[in-house]
Amino acid sequence: MPSDAALDFIGTFADFITASPTSYHAVAAMAEQLRGAGFTQLDEKQAWQEVRGGCFVIRDGALMAWMVPDTFGPECGFRIVGSHTDSPSFKLKPNPTTHSAGWQQVGMEVYGGALNNSWLDRELGLAGRLVAIDGTVTLVRTGPIARIPQLAPHLDRSVNDNLHLDRQQHLMPFYSLDPKLDIEEYLCRVARVDISDLAHHDEFAFPTEAPAVFGPDEEFFAASRMDNLSSVHASLQAFLDVEPGDDVVVLAAFDHEEVGSNSRSGACGPFLEDVLVRIAAGLGVEGADLRALMARSSCISADAGHAVHPNYVHLHDPNNHPQLNAGPLLKINANQRYATDGLGGALWKRACEVADVPTQPFVSNNAVPCGSTIGSLTATRLGITTVDVGIPLLSMHSARELCGVEDPWFLKRALEAYWAGA
């Protein structure tokens, strides 16, 4: 049976997932909590007059927040936790409204490596941002309005033996029987935006089924977007609760990890480096001193990993079988798909020991290609010690992922210990 603290924490996580159907909504939810805790939002288009205390800045679907302790001195560094706000989904195309045999359908493009079959026969909403011609951004979300229907086995007797989903033909959601109902007009009506002002949109499908705790002992938690809102939420709560040590603590929540991170708000872009340089400048640290400051810094890249699958054990490393509710993963790959090395591994183990939480290694089966995270990208761009961690999931990239109730609570405590100076 999970602890009361873990169950309480999973409740706040469920609320965060529900509030965050897209990266833009996740950042808005984070910003609301940060403002409520007294943090100051800065504008990256303006010079920053003061970087001390607690501040944050938003760039599209990404957010950076930091605290400069009163004890910051010449031998200090940055302590960074990085995560990402996006998840696999389907993104609205231009001119999305289409018709087929009396159905109103919406044209969508697959975003990231979605487990496509998991999106079938689910009630879907649409959410994201509408951008007016003058650049005004309005967030919007609908209720359950769409569905990608599966074909009955009576019409294809091979469907259970050889399911093939053509991304263009078979993954088109329907949303109405009214031939006059245009999906862009509907979104503008929901958002109270004049359709004549709409210049562009960044809209995504999301599963509307509520997160749920289940199991005989309430040990399981199912929800969408846990890759990687599990790390975003845990890092945010650790950030809000921590009493920093001597180093500057930095929360970095990037967008676009699921499509390669190559964007102005992704980990390959300059956002984090820009913020770190501007913080350092505000503290009077520049030039060679800045390079030394970076060399004293570290980063925990927090992104969900894989629990051992009971029906596919042969696809996991035979000597490493990560379990649910056994602690966050230390993710290791010899080919640097993860950034973990000996120094980073030791840093993580210290944080877990101080927090009194378990941890477990994850390494891939040699015959199964390994995924990647923002960790190696951050280490390459900034040259700082980086370690990859994350809670174990089943059904990663599904529309309905699964974790253990204890693991997000364990991750939050370990990240808090790291930021506190462990």
Buried (B, 14 or more C-beta within 10 A) or exposed (E): EBEEEBBEBBBBBBEBBBBBBBBBBBBBBBBEBBEEEEBBEBEEEEEBEEBBEBBBBBBBBBBBBBBBBEEBEEEBBBBBBBBBBBBBBBBBBEEBBBEEEEBBBBBBBBBBEBBBBBBBEBEBBBBBBBBBEEEEEBBBBBEBBBBBEEEEEEEEEEBEEEBEBEEEEBBBBBBBEEEEEBBBEBBBEBBEBEEEBBEEBBBBBBBBBEBEBEBEEBBBBBBBBBBBBBBBBBBBBBBBBBEBBBBBBBBBBBBBBBBEBEBBBBBBBEBBEBBBBBBBBBBEBEEEEBEBBBEBBBBBBBBBBBBBEEEEEEEBBEEBBBEBBBBBBBBBBEEBBBBBBEEBBEBBBBBBEBBEBBBBBBBBBEEEEBBBBBBBBBBEBBEBBBBBBBBBBBBBBBBBBBBBBBBBBBBBBBBBBBBBBB
